[in-house]
Amino acid sequence: MSHAEGNTTYRLVRRMTGDGREEVVVSGRRDEIGLAEERRPALVLLLECVWPAWCEGLSDLTAHGLPPTPDGWSRLLDARRAEGIPELPEPLKRRTAAALAAPHSKATRTDARRLALGDVEATHDGTVRLRPPVGLVARTRRGDVDLPAVASVLGEVAIPERASLDGLLFEGKLRGVLLVENLGAWRDLHAPHGWLFAHVPGCDTSTVPRLL
Protein backbone atom coordinates (compact mmCIF):
# COMPACT_ATOMS: atom_id res chain seq x y z
CA MET A 1 0.00 0.00 0.00
CA SER A 2 1.28 3.49 -0.82
CA HIS A 3 0.25 6.91 0.42
CA ALA A 4 0.46 10.10 -1.62
CA GLU A 5 -0.46 13.71 -0.85
CA GLY A 6 -1.08 16.69 -3.11
CA ASN A 7 -2.10 16.72 -6.76
CA THR A 8 0.52 14.34 -8.10
CA THR A 9 -0.94 11.41 -10.06
CA TYR A 10 0.56 7.98 -9.48
CA ARG A 11 0.23 4.65 -11.31
CA LEU A 12 1.12 1.02 -10.65
CA VAL A 13 3.72 -0.36 -13.06
CA ARG A 14 4.30 -4.11 -13.49
CA ARG A 15 7.82 -5.02 -14.61
CA MET A 16 10.30 -7.90 -14.66
CA THR A 17 13.41 -7.80 -12.49
CA GLY A 18 16.87 -8.89 -13.60
CA ASP A 19 16.46 -12.33 -12.02
CA GLY A 20 13.14 -12.97 -13.80
CA ARG A 21 10.77 -12.06 -10.98
CA GLU A 22 7.73 -9.86 -11.57
CA GLU A 23 7.24 -6.80 -9.38
CA VAL A 24 4.80 -3.91 -9.13
CA VAL A 25 6.08 -0.43 -8.32
CA VAL A 26 4.44 2.94 -7.79
CA SER A 27 5.46 5.47 -10.42
CA GLY A 28 4.80 9.21 -10.55
CA ARG A 29 3.28 10.58 -13.76
CA ARG A 30 3.95 14.28 -13.32
CA ASP A 31 6.40 14.38 -16.27
CA GLU A 32 4.56 11.92 -18.52
CA ILE A 33 2.13 12.46 -21.35
CA GLY A 34 -0.28 9.65 -22.12
CA LEU A 35 -0.69 8.53 -25.73
CA ALA A 36 -4.04 7.31 -27.03
CA GLU A 37 -3.25 4.18 -29.00
CA GLU A 38 -5.60 5.15 -31.84
CA ARG A 39 -3.44 8.28 -32.34
CA ARG A 40 -0.12 6.42 -32.49
CA PRO A 41 -0.02 6.16 -36.36
CA ALA A 42 -0.62 9.92 -36.66
CA LEU A 43 2.16 10.65 -34.16
CA VAL A 44 4.59 8.35 -35.96
CA LEU A 45 3.73 10.06 -39.26
CA LEU A 46 4.34 13.47 -37.70
CA LEU A 47 7.70 12.35 -36.29
CA GLU A 48 8.80 11.02 -39.66
CA CYS A 49 7.89 14.35 -41.27
CA VAL A 50 9.69 16.65 -38.81
CA TRP A 51 12.44 14.26 -37.67
CA PRO A 52 13.10 11.57 -40.29
CA ALA A 53 15.95 10.05 -38.26
CA TRP A 54 14.00 9.61 -35.03
CA CYS A 55 14.17 5.80 -35.20
CA GLU A 56 17.97 5.93 -35.49
CA GLY A 57 18.05 8.38 -32.59
CA LEU A 58 15.99 6.06 -30.44
CA SER A 59 18.27 3.15 -31.34
CA ASP A 60 21.35 5.20 -30.38
CA LEU A 61 19.79 6.11 -27.04
CA THR A 62 19.11 2.46 -26.34
CA ALA A 63 22.62 1.44 -27.40
CA HIS A 64 24.16 3.99 -25.02
CA GLY A 65 21.84 2.97 -22.18
CA LEU A 66 20.17 6.39 -22.12
CA PRO A 67 16.50 7.16 -21.56
CA PRO A 68 14.33 8.65 -24.37
CA THR A 69 14.10 12.00 -22.59
CA PRO A 70 15.48 15.49 -23.27
CA ASP A 71 18.27 14.82 -20.77
CA GLY A 72 19.06 11.50 -22.40
CA TRP A 73 19.17 13.11 -25.84
CA SER A 74 21.47 15.86 -24.58
CA ARG A 75 23.84 13.27 -23.11
CA LEU A 76 23.79 11.31 -26.36
CA LEU A 77 24.76 14.41 -28.35
CA ASP A 78 27.57 15.08 -25.86
CA ALA A 79 28.80 11.50 -26.39
CA ARG A 80 28.75 11.95 -30.17
CA ARG A 81 30.70 15.20 -29.91
CA ALA A 82 33.22 13.57 -27.56
CA GLU A 83 33.90 10.87 -30.13
CA GLY A 84 34.74 13.50 -32.75
CA ILE A 85 37.05 15.73 -30.70
CA PRO A 86 40.46 15.93 -32.45
CA GLU A 87 43.86 16.23 -30.83
CA LEU A 88 43.82 19.56 -29.03
CA PRO A 89 46.50 22.21 -28.45
CA GLU A 90 47.51 23.08 -24.91
CA PRO A 91 46.19 25.36 -23.49
CA LEU A 92 42.82 26.00 -25.15
CA LYS A 93 40.47 28.95 -24.83
CA ARG A 94 37.45 27.89 -22.79
CA ARG A 95 34.98 29.11 -25.44
CA THR A 96 36.72 26.94 -28.01
CA ALA A 97 36.65 24.02 -25.59
CA ALA A 98 32.92 24.50 -24.99
CA ALA A 99 32.21 24.68 -28.73
CA LEU A 100 33.94 21.31 -29.20
CA ALA A 101 32.32 19.44 -26.32
CA ALA A 102 28.98 21.23 -25.96
CA PRO A 103 26.19 22.57 -28.20
CA HIS A 104 27.75 26.04 -28.46
CA SER A 105 30.66 28.12 -27.18
CA LYS A 106 28.76 29.60 -24.22
CA ALA A 107 27.29 26.32 -23.00
CA THR A 108 28.12 25.03 -19.53
CA ARG A 109 31.11 22.73 -19.38
CA THR A 110 29.69 19.84 -17.36
CA ASP A 111 31.85 17.15 -15.76
CA ALA A 112 31.20 14.85 -18.73
CA ARG A 113 32.21 17.55 -21.20
CA ARG A 114 35.38 18.32 -19.24
CA LEU A 115 36.20 14.62 -19.24
CA ALA A 116 35.79 14.53 -23.02
CA LEU A 117 38.42 17.27 -23.33
CA GLY A 118 40.97 15.28 -21.34
CA ASP A 119 43.71 17.12 -19.47
CA VAL A 120 43.63 20.21 -21.69
CA GLU A 121 43.63 23.39 -19.61
CA ALA A 122 40.88 25.81 -20.64
CA THR A 123 41.82 29.49 -20.34
CA HIS A 124 39.87 32.73 -20.22
CA ASP A 125 42.58 34.43 -22.28
CA GLY A 126 42.25 37.62 -20.33
CA THR A 127 44.74 40.48 -20.39
CA VAL A 128 46.08 42.76 -17.67
CA ARG A 129 47.26 46.22 -18.71
CA LEU A 130 50.20 47.53 -16.72
CA ARG A 131 51.94 50.81 -15.99
CA PRO A 132 55.22 49.36 -14.72
CA PRO A 133 57.67 51.16 -12.41
CA VAL A 134 61.31 51.69 -13.28
CA GLY A 135 63.41 48.53 -13.01
CA LEU A 136 60.64 45.96 -13.52
CA VAL A 137 61.65 43.15 -15.90
CA ALA A 138 59.54 40.32 -17.31
CA ARG A 139 61.39 37.05 -17.67
CA THR A 140 60.13 34.22 -19.87
CA ARG A 141 61.69 31.14 -21.42
CA ARG A 142 61.79 33.06 -24.71
CA GLY A 143 63.71 36.00 -23.27
CA ASP A 144 63.57 39.04 -21.02
CA VAL A 145 61.67 42.30 -21.52
CA ASP A 146 62.35 45.67 -19.90
CA LEU A 147 58.74 46.65 -19.18
CA PRO A 148 59.35 50.37 -18.49
CA ALA A 149 61.17 50.60 -21.84
CA VAL A 150 58.11 49.17 -23.61
CA ALA A 151 55.78 51.46 -21.68
CA SER A 152 57.90 54.48 -22.60
CA VAL A 153 57.09 53.75 -26.25
CA LEU A 154 53.53 52.40 -26.05
CA GLY A 155 52.35 54.05 -22.86
CA GLU A 156 51.55 50.72 -21.19
CA VAL A 157 52.26 46.99 -21.28
CA ALA A 158 49.63 44.28 -21.86
CA ILE A 159 50.24 40.91 -20.21
CA PRO A 160 48.17 38.02 -21.64
CA GLU A 161 47.04 35.15 -19.44
CA ARG A 162 48.91 32.61 -21.55
CA ALA A 163 52.21 34.32 -20.78
CA SER A 164 51.57 33.63 -17.09
CA LEU A 165 50.69 30.02 -17.88
CA ASP A 166 53.96 29.77 -19.79
CA GLY A 167 56.05 30.67 -16.74
CA LEU A 168 56.21 34.49 -16.85
CA LEU A 169 58.07 35.98 -13.88
CA PHE A 170 58.53 39.58 -12.79
CA GLU A 171 61.82 40.74 -11.38
CA GLY A 172 62.51 44.07 -9.73
CA LYS A 173 61.73 46.09 -6.64
CA LEU A 174 58.09 46.95 -5.98
CA ARG A 175 56.63 48.97 -3.15
CA GLY A 176 53.17 47.69 -3.97
CA VAL A 177 50.61 46.75 -6.61
CA LEU A 178 47.47 48.79 -7.20
CA LEU A 179 44.58 47.13 -9.05
CA VAL A 180 42.28 49.69 -10.68
CA GLU A 181 38.96 48.85 -12.30
CA ASN A 182 38.17 52.30 -13.69
CA LEU A 183 40.07 52.79 -16.94
CA GLY A 184 40.20 56.57 -16.70
CA ALA A 185 41.60 56.52 -13.17
CA TRP A 186 44.16 53.87 -14.11
CA ARG A 187 45.28 55.83 -17.16
CA ASP A 188 45.32 59.35 -15.68
CA LEU A 189 46.31 59.00 -12.02
CA HIS A 190 49.92 59.75 -11.13
CA ALA A 191 51.59 56.49 -10.12
CA PRO A 192 53.57 56.73 -6.87
CA HIS A 193 57.24 55.82 -7.17
CA GLY A 194 57.86 52.07 -7.16
CA TRP A 195 54.19 51.07 -7.56
CA LEU A 196 52.82 48.77 -10.27
CA PHE A 197 49.52 50.06 -11.65
CA ALA A 198 47.32 47.34 -13.15
CA HIS A 199 44.02 47.87 -14.95
CA VAL A 200 41.57 45.06 -14.15
CA PRO A 201 38.08 45.41 -15.67
CA GLY A 202 35.34 43.98 -13.48
CA CYS A 203 34.17 41.71 -16.30
CA ASP A 204 37.57 40.01 -16.62
CA THR A 205 39.37 39.30 -13.37
CA SER A 206 40.53 35.75 -14.12
CA THR A 207 44.07 36.83 -15.02
CA VAL A 208 44.70 38.79 -11.79
CA PRO A 209 45.48 35.78 -9.53
CA ARG A 210 48.16 34.68 -11.98
CA LEU A 211 49.62 38.19 -12.01
CA LEU A 212 49.80 38.33 -8.24
MARFIPA-587417 format. One record per residue (C-alpha): x, y, z; residue number from 1. Coordinates in pm, whole numbers, m for minus. Example, Ala and Ser with C-alpha at 12.3 -4.5 7.8 and 13.67 -1.06 7.14 Angstrom:
BEGIN
<node <1230; m450; 780>; 1>
<node <1367; m106; 714>; 2>
//
This chain:
BEGIN
<node <0; 0; 0>; 1>
<node <128; 349; m82>; 2>
<node <25; 691; 42>; 3>
<node <46; 1010; m162>; 4>
<node <m46; 1371; m85>; 5>
<node <m108; 1669; m311>; 6>
<node <m210; 1672; m676>; 7>
<node <52; 1434; m810>; 8>
<node <m94; 1141; m1006>; 9>
<node <56; 798; m948>; 10>
<node <23; 465; m1131>; 11>
<node <112; 102; m1065>; 12>
<node <372; m36; m1306>; 13>
<node <430; m411; m1349>; 14>
<node <782; m502; m1461>; 15>
<node <1030; m790; m1466>; 16>
<node <1341; m780; m1249>; 17>
<node <1687; m889; m1360>; 18>
<node <1646; m1233; m1202>; 19>
<node <1314; m1297; m1380>; 20>
<node <1077; m1206; m1098>; 21>
<node <773; m986; m1157>; 22>
<node <724; m680; m938>; 23>
<node <480; m391; m913>; 24>
<node <608; m43; m832>; 25>
<node <444; 294; m779>; 26>
<node <546; 547; m1042>; 27>
<node <480; 921; m1055>; 28>
<node <328; 1058; m1376>; 29>
<node <395; 1428; m1332>; 30>
<node <640; 1438; m1627>; 31>
<node <456; 1192; m1852>; 32>
<node <213; 1246; m2135>; 33>
<node <m28; 965; m2212>; 34>
<node <m69; 853; m2573>; 35>
<node <m404; 731; m2703>; 36>
<node <m325; 418; m2900>; 37>
<node <m560; 515; m3184>; 38>
<node <m344; 828; m3234>; 39>
<node <m12; 642; m3249>; 40>
<node <m2; 616; m3636>; 41>
<node <m62; 992; m3666>; 42>
<node <216; 1065; m3416>; 43>
<node <459; 835; m3596>; 44>
<node <373; 1006; m3926>; 45>
<node <434; 1347; m3770>; 46>
<node <770; 1235; m3629>; 47>
<node <880; 1102; m3966>; 48>
<node <789; 1435; m4127>; 49>
<node <969; 1665; m3881>; 50>
<node <1244; 1426; m3767>; 51>
<node <1310; 1157; m4029>; 52>
<node <1595; 1005; m3826>; 53>
<node <1400; 961; m3503>; 54>
<node <1417; 580; m3520>; 55>
<node <1797; 593; m3549>; 56>
<node <1805; 838; m3259>; 57>
<node <1599; 606; m3044>; 58>
<node <1827; 315; m3134>; 59>
<node <2135; 520; m3038>; 60>
<node <1979; 611; m2704>; 61>
<node <1911; 246; m2634>; 62>
<node <2262; 144; m2740>; 63>
<node <2416; 399; m2502>; 64>
<node <2184; 297; m2218>; 65>
<node <2017; 639; m2212>; 66>
<node <1650; 716; m2156>; 67>
<node <1433; 865; m2437>; 68>
<node <1410; 1200; m2259>; 69>
<node <1548; 1549; m2327>; 70>
<node <1827; 1482; m2077>; 71>
<node <1906; 1150; m2240>; 72>
<node <1917; 1311; m2584>; 73>
<node <2147; 1586; m2458>; 74>
<node <2384; 1327; m2311>; 75>
<node <2379; 1131; m2636>; 76>
<node <2476; 1441; m2835>; 77>
<node <2757; 1508; m2586>; 78>
<node <2880; 1150; m2639>; 79>
<node <2875; 1195; m3017>; 80>
<node <3070; 1520; m2991>; 81>
<node <3322; 1357; m2756>; 82>
<node <3390; 1087; m3013>; 83>
<node <3474; 1350; m3275>; 84>
<node <3705; 1573; m3070>; 85>
<node <4046; 1593; m3245>; 86>
<node <4386; 1623; m3083>; 87>
<node <4382; 1956; m2903>; 88>
<node <4650; 2221; m2845>; 89>
<node <4751; 2308; m2491>; 90>
<node <4619; 2536; m2349>; 91>
<node <4282; 2600; m2515>; 92>
<node <4047; 2895; m2483>; 93>
<node <3745; 2789; m2279>; 94>
<node <3498; 2911; m2544>; 95>
<node <3672; 2694; m2801>; 96>
<node <3665; 2402; m2559>; 97>
<node <3292; 2450; m2499>; 98>
<node <3221; 2468; m2873>; 99>
<node <3394; 2131; m2920>; 100>
<node <3232; 1944; m2632>; 101>
<node <2898; 2123; m2596>; 102>
<node <2619; 2257; m2820>; 103>
<node <2775; 2604; m2846>; 104>
<node <3066; 2812; m2718>; 105>
<node <2876; 2960; m2422>; 106>
<node <2729; 2632; m2300>; 107>
<node <2812; 2503; m1953>; 108>
<node <3111; 2273; m1938>; 109>
<node <2969; 1984; m1736>; 110>
<node <3185; 1715; m1576>; 111>
<node <3120; 1485; m1873>; 112>
<node <3221; 1755; m2120>; 113>
<node <3538; 1832; m1924>; 114>
<node <3620; 1462; m1924>; 115>
<node <3579; 1453; m2302>; 116>
<node <3842; 1727; m2333>; 117>
<node <4097; 1528; m2134>; 118>
<node <4371; 1712; m1947>; 119>
<node <4363; 2021; m2169>; 120>
<node <4363; 2339; m1961>; 121>
<node <4088; 2581; m2064>; 122>
<node <4182; 2949; m2034>; 123>
<node <3987; 3273; m2022>; 124>
<node <4258; 3443; m2228>; 125>
<node <4225; 3762; m2033>; 126>
<node <4474; 4048; m2039>; 127>
<node <4608; 4276; m1767>; 128>
<node <4726; 4622; m1871>; 129>
<node <5020; 4753; m1672>; 130>
<node <5194; 5081; m1599>; 131>
<node <5522; 4936; m1472>; 132>
<node <5767; 5116; m1241>; 133>
<node <6131; 5169; m1328>; 134>
<node <6341; 4853; m1301>; 135>
<node <6064; 4596; m1352>; 136>
<node <6165; 4315; m1590>; 137>
<node <5954; 4032; m1731>; 138>
<node <6139; 3705; m1767>; 139>
<node <6013; 3422; m1987>; 140>
<node <6169; 3114; m2142>; 141>
<node <6179; 3306; m2471>; 142>
<node <6371; 3600; m2327>; 143>
<node <6357; 3904; m2102>; 144>
<node <6167; 4230; m2152>; 145>
<node <6235; 4567; m1990>; 146>
<node <5874; 4665; m1918>; 147>
<node <5935; 5037; m1849>; 148>
<node <6117; 5060; m2184>; 149>
<node <5811; 4917; m2361>; 150>
<node <5578; 5146; m2168>; 151>
<node <5790; 5448; m2260>; 152>
<node <5709; 5375; m2625>; 153>
<node <5353; 5240; m2605>; 154>
<node <5235; 5405; m2286>; 155>
<node <5155; 5072; m2119>; 156>
<node <5226; 4699; m2128>; 157>
<node <4963; 4428; m2186>; 158>
<node <5024; 4091; m2021>; 159>
<node <4817; 3802; m2164>; 160>
<node <4704; 3515; m1944>; 161>
<node <4891; 3261; m2155>; 162>
<node <5221; 3432; m2078>; 163>
<node <5157; 3363; m1709>; 164>
<node <5069; 3002; m1788>; 165>
<node <5396; 2977; m1979>; 166>
<node <5605; 3067; m1674>; 167>
<node <5621; 3449; m1685>; 168>
<node <5807; 3598; m1388>; 169>
<node <5853; 3958; m1279>; 170>
<node <6182; 4074; m1138>; 171>
<node <6251; 4407; m973>; 172>
<node <6173; 4609; m664>; 173>
<node <5809; 4695; m598>; 174>
<node <5663; 4897; m315>; 175>
<node <5317; 4769; m397>; 176>
<node <5061; 4675; m661>; 177>
<node <4747; 4879; m720>; 178>
<node <4458; 4713; m905>; 179>
<node <4228; 4969; m1068>; 180>
<node <3896; 4885; m1230>; 181>
<node <3817; 5230; m1369>; 182>
<node <4007; 5279; m1694>; 183>
<node <4020; 5657; m1670>; 184>
<node <4160; 5652; m1317>; 185>
<node <4416; 5387; m1411>; 186>
<node <4528; 5583; m1716>; 187>
<node <4532; 5935; m1568>; 188>
<node <4631; 5900; m1202>; 189>
<node <4992; 5975; m1113>; 190>
<node <5159; 5649; m1012>; 191>
<node <5357; 5673; m687>; 192>
<node <5724; 5582; m717>; 193>
<node <5786; 5207; m716>; 194>
<node <5419; 5107; m756>; 195>
<node <5282; 4877; m1027>; 196>
<node <4952; 5006; m1165>; 197>
<node <4732; 4734; m1315>; 198>
<node <4402; 4787; m1495>; 199>
<node <4157; 4506; m1415>; 200>
<node <3808; 4541; m1567>; 201>
<node <3534; 4398; m1348>; 202>
<node <3417; 4171; m1630>; 203>
<node <3757; 4001; m1662>; 204>
<node <3937; 3930; m1337>; 205>
<node <4053; 3575; m1412>; 206>
<node <4407; 3683; m1502>; 207>
<node <4470; 3879; m1179>; 208>
<node <4548; 3578; m953>; 209>
<node <4816; 3468; m1198>; 210>
<node <4962; 3819; m1201>; 211>
<node <4980; 3833; m824>; 212>
//
